[in-house]
Amino acid sequence: MSESLSNRDARNGDAPNRDDPNRDDLAPFEAVLGVGGVLSDPGMTARYTRDHRDLMQGETPAVLRPRSVAEVQALVGLARAGGFGLVPQGGNTGYVGGATPEPGRRQLVVSLERMTRIRAVDPLNFTLACDAGTILADAQKAAEADGLFLPLSLGSEGSCRLGGNLGTNAGGLQVLRYGMARDLVLGLEVVLPDGTLFSDMRTLRKNNIGYDLKQLFIGAEGTLGIITGVVLKLWPAQTQRATAWLELAAGAPIPDMAATVRRETSDLASTFELISASSLGLVADLRGGEIGLRAGPGGAVLLELTASSNRIPLDDVLMGCLETLMERGWVTDAVLAQSEAQRRAFWAVRESIPEGEKHAGGSVKHDIALPISRLTDFLASAAVLLAERLPEVRLSVYGHVGDGNLHYNLVVPPGQDRLAFTRMIEAGFARDLYAIALEYGGSYSAEYGIGRFKRDLLERYSDPARLRLIGALKHALDPDGIMNAGALV
């Protein structure tokens, strides 16, 4: 006899805690969401109440885990009636505390981890429709099964969920060619703060019927509603990849290099990742020695071209591009991946940098966006600031600089408390660093969002008109402030 859902959920630790003091308040949610739909035991809710970087310990009476759009609508109505706030949460992989319930606010976490249905893949329309709780890697696999390609790619793609990706307007590794998360969205489904459903799950690429309302919810970090479904653009499967590790000459002009790569490859470059020598050193320390790749005096670049047709001589295109870069004196040496295993080894180095920072004691992360043409200017000015203020601090600079996104991270000095060092940096150095970025037309949040950790920066650096519009939208859609209060707004 097959095991019942009720018994299986109870065995997996999903049964409601009958001794919970909040049980009377939570009973209506249990009635709607069923077995495993409400987690209130602290042992079960702990992983939902701590932010990904361990900078904030949150608090929640319970975690709600709906299985359908109708259940999401119902729980929103119950929360309003019971005086609860709601914090939508994807995979809890964010860096700015946007999905962490705040102590004292009586906020319920809404996790869509049980809403993972792939609704439709259309290989002729090149679209994928799915629940917002779908893990990004699973959405990628669903596209691959039909010979298609979903270009949204993040280091956390094995655990992050599409609702969170859209709520933060995630960037990732291939923005250079395909754009941010919002650029990939054709349709959206959202449960609004009053419990009604906004459904615009069309698969159209041309659709001029007034305001593009779905864009209001992308990047809104769950403050205007709970995203429950999405239609994403797809591309033909990438059947060819040509990948190279470039060692940069001293003073190599990154903006000129990035522009040259785009021109010389006819925009076939999907990634152009800068890796500083200091970041590479952190990976070497993590691995205990030699990693088989080097940075030049100007650092290194991981460059990858992709194509969906085997008729394109991609290796020749890459070689021609590299010859141009070397002739101009910008690249001193290059290693071309000769196999898929070698390509993956290149990428493993790039993706190990955050772990290398953590191994070294942690880091204070600055997610900078800049016009690509001003990257070199910013790095020069930031180097002066660092030398004046924190000359002994180890720096880790890397990022998706092909699209202007630079991760400018300070490694916690040995023996110092990570949280205390973070508070010290954010109270002083970080503000001056962001001021430099703004001076060059940049931003203090490229792909992480605002959340709870950068809300003061939004208030400090935004013009009054922007703040008024944000406030007006929030009040119009969520006048009672039940949606993710404390994040962004």
N, C-alpha and C positions, 0 to 999 in steps of 0.2 A: 504493500500500500504506500502511495506517495505521501511524503511528509506535508502536513498542512502549512499554509503560509503563516498562520498564527504561531504555531509551534516553532517553525524555523526562525521567524523574527525574534521570538523570545529567547531561543537558544543563542542567537547572535547578539544578544544584549540590547535588543530594540524594544523590549516590552516596557510599558510605562511604569514608573516608580509609584507604587500605591501609597508610599509613606511621604510623598512630596507635600510640603505644606501649601504649595500653590495649586494642589490638585483640583480644588473646587473651581478656581479660575480657569484652569486648563481643561477641565472636563468637556466643555463645548468643542474645543479643538480636537480632543481625542475622539469624540463622537463623529466628527466629520472626517478626520484623517485616518482613523483606524489604527490597527496594531502597527507599531513602528513609526507612526506618523508624528508622534510627539515624544521628544527626549527631554527629560527634566532632571535625571540623576546627574550630579556634577561630574561623575566619572565618564558619563557618555557625552556631556556637552563641552568638556574641556578643550577638545581640539577645534571647536568652533569659536571659542571665546578668546583665544590668544592669536595675535596677529602673526603673520608669516615671519617677520624679522625679530620676534620676541621683544618688541619695544612697548607693547601695551597689553595689559591683562584686562579683558573685558568681563562683562557680567550679563547673564540672561536667565530669565525664569525657565525658558525652554527653547529647544530647537524644533521648528515645524518642518516636516518633510512631506509636502504634497506629492500626489502622483498624477494629477491632471490639472488642466487650466481651471476647471470648475472648482476644484478644491482650493486652488489659489484664490479665486474670487471669494469663496466662502470664508477662508481664514482672514482675508482682509476685512470683511464685514464683522467678523467676530472680534478682531483686534480693535476696531473702532468702537464697538459696543463695550468692550472690556477695558478700554483705556490703555491699551498696549501700543507701543511703537513697534515698527518692523524694520529689520535690517536684512535685505536680500544678500545672500552669500553664494558665490560660485564655488571654486575650488579652494578658497582662502589662500591664494598665492600672491596677493597684492602686496605692494611695498609701502603703502601710505595709510594703512589702517582704515581703509574705506569700508571694510566688511566686518569690522569688530564692534560688537555692541558695547555701549559705554556704561560704566557703573552708574547706578542711580536713575537711569532713564527708563527702566522697565521695558526694555526692548526685546522682542522675540526675534531670534534668527530664523530666516526663511531660506532653507536650503533646497534647491531643486535637484538634488543628487538622485532622486528617484524618477525624475522626468528626463529620460535619456533617449526617447524614441526618434529614430530617423524616419521622418514622415514621408519624404519623397526625394529621389534623385532623378533628374531629367537630363540624360546625356545629350539630347539634341538642343535643349535650351541652356545647357551648361549651368544648372542650378541645383542646389541642395536645400531642402527644407527639413528642419529638425527642432526638437525641444531645446530650450535654453540650458537645460541641465546636462546636455551632451558634452562629454569630455572632448577637448579639441582634437586630440589624437584619434579618437573614434570617428569624428567627423571627417578627418583626413582620410582614414581607411575606407569609409563609406564612399567617398569620392573616387579613391583609387580603384575600388572594386568595379567601377564603371568606366575605367580608363580616363578619369578626370583628376584634376589637381586643385586642392584648396591651399592657397598660398600663405594663409595666416600661420606663422610658425614662431613658437616661443620656447625658451628653455624649459618652461613648466608645462609643455603641451600634453604631457602624460597625466596631469592632474587638474589643470585649470579647465574651467567650463565656459561654454560660449556666452552664457549670460553675463558672467564676470568680464569676459573679453570685451563684450559690447559696452557694458556699464563703464568700463575704464577707457574705451576706445584703444584697445591694445595695439601696439606697434609690432615689434619683433624683428626678425632677421631679413625679411624680404620687402620691406616698405619701399625701398629704392625703386623697385619695378612695379609693385602691385598696390601700394598705398596702405593706409592704416585700416583698422577694422571697419570703420564707418564707410570706407570706399568699397568694401566688399558686400555691403548689405543692400539687398533689393527689397526685402519685406520684413516686417516686424509685427510681433504680437505682444501686447503689454496689458497687464492688469493695473488699472489706475487706482489711486488712493481711495476712491469712493466705491471700489469693487467692480466697476463696469469694465468691459473689455474693449480695448482698442485693437482691432485686428486689421492689419494691412499686409497680408501675406502674399501679395502679388509677386509674380516672377518677371515683371516687366522691366526692361531697361529704359524705355521711354514712357513716361507717365506724368504728364503735366496737368495735375488737377488741383492746383493751389499749393498751399504750404506743404513742404515735405515734412510732415509731422513726425515720422519715425526718427528723424535726425535729432529731435528734442531729447530722446531717451538714450541715445548713444553718447557715452561720455558723461552722463548725468549721475553715474555711480549709485543708482537705485534710489535717488531722492525724488523722482517724479513718478515712479511706478515700478512694477516687477516685470521684467522681460520674461516671457514664457516660451516664445517661439521666434524663429528667424529663418529667412530665406537668404542664402549666400550665393554670390557669383562663383563659378568655377572656371577653370581653364583646361585645355588639353593636358593630359599627363606629360610630364617632362621626361622624355626618354633619353636625353643626353645631358651630361654635366661635364664641364671642364673646370677644374679647380686648381688654383695656384696659391702658394705661400710666397709673398714678396718681402724681401728685406730692403728697407728704405734707407736712402742716403740721408745724411744730416741735412736738415732744412728742406726736405722734400715737401713741395707745396701740395698738401692734401687736396685742397679744392681744385687745383688744376689737374691733378691726377684723376680725381673722380670724374671730372668733366671729360677728360681725354678718354677714359675707359668707356664712358657712355657713347661717345662719338665713334671710337674705333671698333666697338663691338656691335654697332647698330642697336644699342639699348638691349642687348641680350644679357647684360650683367644683372643678376638677381640679388647679389650681396657684395658689399664692399666694406669689410670690417677692419677697423683700425685696432691694433693691439700694441700697446707700449711695451718697452723692454721691462719696465717694472712689473706690469701685469704678467708678462711671460715668466718673470722670475718667481712670482707667487705660485704659478702652476708647477714650476720646477721644484720649489720647496714642498709643495703638496705631494708630489710624486717621489720626492727623495733624491732628486738628482737630474741627470740629463734627460731631455724630452725629445731630442732629435730635430728640433726646429730652433731657429735663431731669429733674433731681431737685429736689424741693422742700426746704425747710429740714430736713425729717425724713427725707429720702431718697425713694425711689420703690418702687412695688410693681407687678409684672407679674401681672395677674390674668386667668385664663382659665376660662371655663365651657364645658362640652361636653355634647352630648346626642346620642342615637341616633335620635331622632324629630324629623321636621320639623314636627310638630304643636306642639312647644313653642316659644313665642315667645322664643327665647333672648336676642335683642338687647334686647327689652323687659325681661326679667328683669334683665339686666346694668344697663340704664339705671336701673331702679328701685333697684337696690342702690347704684349710684353716687350717686343723689340722697340716699339716706339717709346715706351716708358724708360727703357734702359738707355736708348740713344740720347734722351734728354737728361740723363744723369740722375733720375729720380729713384731708380731701383738699382741696387748693387748686385743682387743675386735673386734667383727665384727657383722654387721647387714646384714642379707640376705633378699632381697626383697621377700615378700610373695605374691605379686600381681603385675599386670602391673601398677596399679596406684602408688604403692610404688616405683617400678623401675623408673617410670617417675619422681617421686619426687626426687629421688637421682640425676638423670640427670639434673633436673631443677636447683639444687644447683650448680652443676659443670658449667652449661651453664650460670649461673647468675653472674659469677665472673667478666667478663668484664663490665657488667652493674653496679656491685658493685664498681668497680674502678671509673667508670664515676660518680657515685653518690657521691663518696668521694672527687671529684674534678678533676678527670682525672688521667692519668698515662703516664709515659714514658715507652714504650714497647721495650723489648729486646727479640728477637726471636732467641734463641740459639739452635744450634744442636751440639750434643756431641756423641762420642762413648758411648754406655750405660755403659760400664765398668768404665768410668771416671766421671760419674755424681756426685758421692759423693765427689770426689776430687775437681771438679769445684765448688760445693756449698760451700765447706770449704774455698777455696781460695777467692771466691766472698764475703763470709761473712767477711773475714778479710778486704778486700778492702772497703766494705760498712761501717764497723765500724770505719775505719780510715778516710774516706772521708765524709760520710754522715750519721753519727750515729743517727740523729733524723728523718730520712726519713722512712716512712712506706713502707714495702716491700710486694709485692704480687707475690708469686712463685707458679706456677702450670703448668701443661702441659701433653703432651702425652708421658710421660717418658718411656713407654714401647718401643718406637722407638727412644728415645734419644732427643726428642724435649722438651725444657724447656722454659717457658715464665717467664722471670725474670724482673718484672715490678716494677717501683718506683712510688708510689702514690704522686701526687702533694701536698706539704704541705699546710695546711689551710692558706688562705690569700695570697698565691703566684699566680702570673699569670701563667696559664698553658703553654702558648707558650714560655714565657721567661724561665720558669723552664726547658722546653723541650730543648731549645737551649743550656742552660747551661750544662745539663746532656750530650747531644750529643757531645758537644765540649770537654769534659774532661772525666768524669766517664765512659761513654759508651765505649770509645776507650780502656780504661784500662780493662774493663770487657770483651770486645771482644778479647783483647790480651790474657787474661787468657783462654778463650775458644779455641783460636787457639793453645795455648801452649799444650792443652790436645787433640789436633787433631780434634777440633770442627770447627764450622762456625758461622758467625754472621747473617746468614739468613737460618732458617730451612724450613719455609713454606711460608713466606710472599713475597719473591722475592727481587729484588734490586730497581726497580722503579726509582724515582727521589731522594728519601730520603737517599738511601744507595749507590748511585753511587760513592761517594767519598771513601766509604769503599772498594768497589770492586777495585778501582784504588790503594788504599793504601796497601791492603793486598794480592792482586793477584800477582802471579809470572809473569814475562815478557812474557813467552811463552803463558800463558793463555790469557793475554790481546792482544797479537798479533793475536792469533787465532780468538778471538771475533771480533777484528777489521777487519780481513780478510774476515770473513763470512759476516759481515755487509756490507762491501764495495762490495763484490761479488754479493749479492742479492739486495742490496738497495744503489747503488752508489750515488744517488741523495739525500739520507737521508730523504725521505718523510715519512717513517714509524716510528712514535712515537719518533721523535728526542728528546733527553734529558732524555729518560728513558733507564736505563741499560747502554747504550753506550754513 
